[in-house]
Amino acid sequence: MNFKLERTVVIIGAIIIIALAIGLPFLTRPSENLLPNFALSQLAFSAVAFFIVFLALYFTIVQLRKSMAKPHIKVAFSNSGKQQDELIYYINGKTSQLSSLWLINDGNAIARYFQIDFIIPIDIGKPSQYVTLVRDNGNYILTYTNEGKYTLFVNRPFQDPNLIFPAAINKDKCIDIYRDSFKVEYRIFGDWGETQKGELKVNLIKQQEVT
């Protein structure tokens, strides 16, 4: 049931309950006994009290639904949500490039301000004048914030050129340290409550260079 239909039901119910509360005591004749009239009056007041409780409960549910709505952000290597990429290294020493990252909100609310921390193993992190990495618990942390520059709408993938995750990875060290693949975890913070988590996987593939 959508919000407009719920509101219509509440209004109709309110009209019926108020009409009963006001009109019911007057449906009896003055010549009748006092006790039945008093009972009807009590019933009318009970109906009004029920309406007040019902209305308060309804708006509580509406507010609860609003509070439960939240974005759910996923970091991916493509706008379709793929969270695996390939890093190809050739026998002559050259390597391919990692794909740029996409942000996908598959929740039920838009996201305006959020922060993403990429947890990069310290052995393959690549600090530079363009990439700031912070040491933390045996890893490097690459922090990205959108700073309200754009809104991440639901099911509208967005690619931010300032998300420089690939530049923070030392590809040569990846090849030396990892044989088949490596993973990078990430954490997303926002004003919706709990921290959201995920991971990216990079598969390492060795092949001859195609001329």
C-alpha positions as CSV (number, residue, x, y, z in Angstrom):
1,M,0.0,0.0,0.0
2,N,1.5,3.3,-1.1
3,F,1.6,6.5,1.0
4,K,-1.3,8.2,-0.9
5,L,-3.6,5.3,-0.5
6,E,-2.7,5.0,3.2
7,R,-3.4,8.6,3.7
8,T,-6.8,8.3,2.0
9,V,-7.7,5.3,4.2
10,V,-6.7,7.3,7.3
11,I,-8.8,10.3,6.3
12,I,-11.9,8.1,5.6
13,G,-11.4,6.2,8.8
14,A,-11.1,9.5,10.7
15,I,-14.3,10.9,9.2
16,I,-16.2,7.7,10.1
17,I,-14.9,7.6,13.7
18,I,-15.6,11.3,14.3
19,A,-19.1,11.0,12.9
20,L,-19.8,8.0,15.2
21,A,-18.3,9.9,18.2
22,I,-20.5,13.0,17.6
23,G,-23.7,11.4,16.3
24,L,-24.1,8.2,18.3
25,P,-25.1,9.8,21.6
26,F,-27.9,11.7,19.8
27,L,-29.4,8.7,18.0
28,T,-31.4,7.8,21.1
29,R,-34.6,9.5,22.2
30,P,-34.6,11.9,25.2
31,S,-37.3,9.7,26.9
32,E,-35.0,6.7,27.2
33,N,-33.2,5.9,30.4
34,L,-30.1,7.7,31.5
35,L,-27.9,4.5,31.7
36,P,-28.1,3.6,28.0
37,N,-27.4,7.2,27.1
38,F,-24.4,7.2,29.4
39,A,-23.1,3.9,27.9
40,L,-23.4,5.4,24.4
41,S,-21.5,8.4,25.4
42,Q,-18.7,6.3,26.8
43,L,-18.7,4.4,23.5
44,A,-18.3,7.6,21.6
45,F,-15.4,8.8,23.8
46,S,-13.8,5.4,23.4
47,A,-14.1,5.8,19.6
48,V,-12.4,9.2,19.8
49,A,-9.6,7.7,21.9
50,F,-9.2,4.8,19.5
51,F,-8.9,7.3,16.6
52,I,-6.2,9.3,18.5
53,V,-4.2,6.1,19.2
54,F,-4.7,4.9,15.6
55,L,-3.5,8.2,14.2
56,A,-0.4,8.3,16.4
57,L,0.4,4.7,15.5
58,Y,0.1,5.5,11.8
59,F,2.4,8.4,11.9
60,T,4.9,6.5,14.0
61,I,5.0,3.8,11.3
62,V,5.5,6.4,8.6
63,Q,8.4,7.9,10.5
64,L,9.8,4.4,11.1
65,R,9.7,3.7,7.4
66,K,11.6,6.9,6.6
67,S,14.2,6.1,9.2
68,M,14.7,2.7,7.8
69,A,15.3,4.0,4.3
70,K,19.1,4.2,3.6
71,P,21.5,4.0,0.8
72,H,23.6,1.0,0.2
73,I,26.8,1.8,-1.7
74,K,28.9,-0.7,-3.6
75,V,32.3,0.0,-5.2
76,A,32.8,-1.8,-8.5
77,F,35.1,-2.0,-11.6
78,S,32.1,-1.5,-14.0
79,N,28.7,0.2,-14.1
80,S,27.1,-3.3,-14.0
81,G,28.6,-3.9,-10.5
82,K,31.5,-6.2,-11.3
83,Q,33.8,-6.3,-8.3
84,Q,36.6,-8.3,-10.0
85,D,39.2,-7.0,-12.5
86,E,42.2,-8.4,-14.3
87,L,45.8,-7.2,-14.1
88,I,47.6,-8.7,-17.0
89,Y,51.4,-8.8,-17.0
90,Y,53.5,-9.7,-20.0
91,I,56.7,-11.6,-20.2
92,N,58.5,-8.5,-21.3
93,G,57.7,-6.8,-18.0
94,K,54.8,-4.6,-19.1
95,T,51.5,-4.6,-17.2
96,S,47.9,-3.5,-18.1
97,Q,45.9,-0.9,-16.2
98,L,43.3,-1.5,-13.5
99,S,39.8,-0.3,-14.5
100,S,38.5,2.9,-13.0
101,L,36.0,2.5,-10.2
102,W,32.3,3.0,-10.2
103,L,30.0,3.8,-7.2
104,I,26.6,2.1,-7.2
105,N,23.8,2.8,-4.8
106,D,21.4,-0.1,-4.7
107,G,19.7,0.9,-1.5
108,N,16.4,2.7,-1.1
109,A,17.6,6.3,-0.3
110,I,20.0,8.7,-2.0
111,A,23.5,9.4,-0.7
112,R,24.9,12.9,-0.5
113,Y,27.8,12.7,1.9
114,F,29.9,9.6,2.5
115,Q,33.5,8.4,3.0
116,I,35.2,5.3,1.6
117,D,38.3,3.8,3.2
118,F,40.2,1.4,1.0
119,I,42.4,-1.0,3.1
120,I,45.5,-1.7,1.0
121,P,48.1,-4.2,2.1
122,I,51.2,-2.2,3.0
123,D,53.4,-4.3,0.7
124,I,51.5,-3.2,-2.4
125,G,50.6,0.4,-1.5
126,K,52.0,3.2,-3.5
127,P,52.1,6.6,-1.8
128,S,53.0,9.6,-4.0
129,Q,52.5,13.3,-4.2
130,Y,49.1,12.6,-5.8
131,V,48.0,9.7,-3.5
132,T,48.0,10.1,0.3
133,L,48.1,6.8,2.2
134,V,47.9,6.5,5.9
135,R,49.5,3.6,7.8
136,D,47.0,1.8,10.1
137,N,47.4,-1.6,11.7
138,G,49.8,-3.0,9.2
139,N,48.0,-1.7,6.1
140,Y,47.7,1.5,4.1
141,I,44.4,3.4,4.2
142,L,43.3,5.3,1.1
143,T,40.5,7.7,2.1
144,Y,38.0,9.1,-0.4
145,T,35.2,11.6,0.4
146,N,32.7,12.9,-2.0
147,E,32.2,16.1,0.1
148,G,28.7,16.6,-1.2
149,K,29.9,17.4,-4.7
150,Y,27.3,15.1,-6.2
151,T,24.4,13.0,-5.2
152,L,24.5,9.2,-5.6
153,F,21.1,8.3,-6.7
154,V,19.5,4.8,-6.4
155,N,20.5,2.5,-9.2
156,R,22.4,5.3,-11.1
157,P,26.0,4.2,-11.3
158,F,28.5,7.1,-11.1
159,Q,32.2,7.2,-12.0
160,D,34.1,9.9,-10.1
161,P,37.5,10.8,-11.7
162,N,38.8,11.8,-8.3
163,L,38.5,8.3,-7.0
164,I,42.2,7.4,-7.6
165,F,42.3,3.9,-6.2
166,P,44.3,2.3,-9.1
167,A,47.1,4.9,-8.6
168,A,47.5,3.7,-5.0
169,I,48.4,0.1,-6.1
170,N,52.0,-0.8,-7.0
171,K,51.4,-3.2,-9.8
172,D,54.9,-4.6,-10.0
173,K,54.9,-5.5,-6.3
174,C,51.5,-7.2,-6.7
175,I,53.0,-9.5,-9.3
176,D,56.0,-10.2,-7.1
177,I,54.0,-10.9,-3.9
178,Y,50.8,-12.5,-5.2
179,R,50.7,-15.5,-7.5
180,D,47.1,-15.6,-8.7
181,S,45.1,-12.7,-7.1
182,F,44.8,-10.2,-4.3
183,K,41.9,-8.5,-2.5
184,V,41.4,-5.0,-1.2
185,E,38.7,-4.4,1.4
186,Y,36.8,-1.2,1.8
187,R,34.6,0.5,4.4
188,I,31.9,3.1,3.7
189,F,30.8,5.6,6.3
190,G,27.7,7.9,6.1
191,D,24.9,9.4,8.1
192,W,22.7,6.3,7.8
193,G,24.2,4.4,10.8
194,E,26.2,1.2,10.5
195,T,29.4,1.0,8.4
196,Q,29.0,-0.7,5.1
197,K,31.8,-3.1,3.9
198,G,32.9,-4.9,0.8
199,E,35.9,-6.0,-1.2
200,L,37.5,-5.8,-4.6
201,K,39.4,-8.7,-6.2
202,V,42.1,-8.4,-8.8
203,N,43.1,-11.5,-10.7
204,L,46.7,-11.7,-11.9
205,I,47.2,-13.1,-15.4
206,K,50.5,-13.8,-17.2
207,Q,50.7,-13.9,-20.9
208,Q,52.8,-13.0,-23.9
209,E,52.4,-9.5,-25.4
210,V,50.4,-9.4,-28.5
211,T,52.2,-7.4,-31.2
